[in-house]
Amino acid sequence: MKIKLKRNMSNFDRIVRFLVVLILLSVLYFTEIKGLLAIVIILICIPFLFASVTAHCPFYQSTNLSTYTHEDFENIDSFKDTEFKDKL
């Protein structure tokens, strides 16, 4: 069974979320943050990382928001259509 997630995030949004994850994890690694605050930072990083990798944000879906524009993924879609059309 294949699950297809609807893209609702722009590339800029994905990059910002990924940078936030990197910053939070580096702060966690290089400082002496422990306990509840460390757990909260990790729990914030998990959905941000998921959203940046998959281009799908459950919050955006629940509120019907979208930062996605077709131009963001135009190259990916055209690559799929031309390169692998014969193989599919």
C-alpha positions in Angstrom: 0.0 0.0 0.0 1.5 3.3 -1.1 0.7 6.4 0.9 0.9 9.6 -1.2 1.2 12.8 0.7 0.0 16.0 -0.8 2.7 18.6 -1.3 1.7 21.8 0.5 5.1 23.4 1.2 7.4 25.5 -0.9 11.1 24.8 -1.2 11.8 27.9 0.8 9.6 26.7 3.6 11.3 23.3 3.6 14.8 24.9 3.7 13.8 27.1 6.6 12.4 24.2 8.6 15.5 22.1 7.9 17.8 25.0 9.1 15.7 25.3 12.2 16.2 21.6 12.9 20.0 22.0 12.4 20.2 25.0 14.7 18.1 23.4 17.5 20.0 20.2 17.3 23.4 22.0 17.3 22.3 24.1 20.3 21.3 20.9 22.0 24.6 19.1 21.2 27.0 22.0 22.0 25.4 23.3 25.2 24.5 21.5 28.4 20.8 21.5 27.9 19.3 18.5 29.7 16.1 17.2 31.0 12.7 18.5 30.0 14.0 21.3 27.7 16.1 18.8 25.7 13.1 16.5 25.3 11.0 19.5 24.1 13.7 20.5 21.6 13.8 17.0 20.2 10.0 16.8 20.0 10.0 20.1 18.1 12.6 18.8 15.7 10.8 15.6 14.7 7.8 17.1 12.9 10.0 19.9 11.4 12.3 17.3 10.0 9.4 15.2 8.7 7.8 18.2 7.0 11.1 19.4 5.4 11.9 16.0 4.0 8.4 15.1 2.7 7.1 18.6 1.8 4.0 17.8 3.7 2.9 19.6 6.8 0.0 18.1 8.8 -0.8 21.5 10.3 -1.0 23.1 6.9 -3.4 20.4 5.8 -5.6 20.7 8.8 -5.8 24.5 8.4 -6.0 24.2 4.6 -2.9 26.4 4.1 -0.3 25.9 1.4 3.0 27.6 0.5 3.5 25.2 -2.4 3.7 26.6 -5.9 3.9 24.4 -9.0 7.2 26.0 -10.0 8.8 24.6 -6.9 8.5 21.1 -8.2 8.3 21.7 -11.9 11.8 20.2 -12.6 11.0 17.1 -10.6 7.7 16.5 -12.4 9.2 17.0 -15.8 12.1 14.8 -14.9 9.7 12.0 -14.0 7.7 12.4 -17.1 10.6 12.4 -19.6 13.2 10.1 -18.1 11.2 7.3 -16.7 8.2 7.3 -18.9 9.4 4.4 -20.9 10.4 2.4 -17.9 7.0 2.7 -16.1 
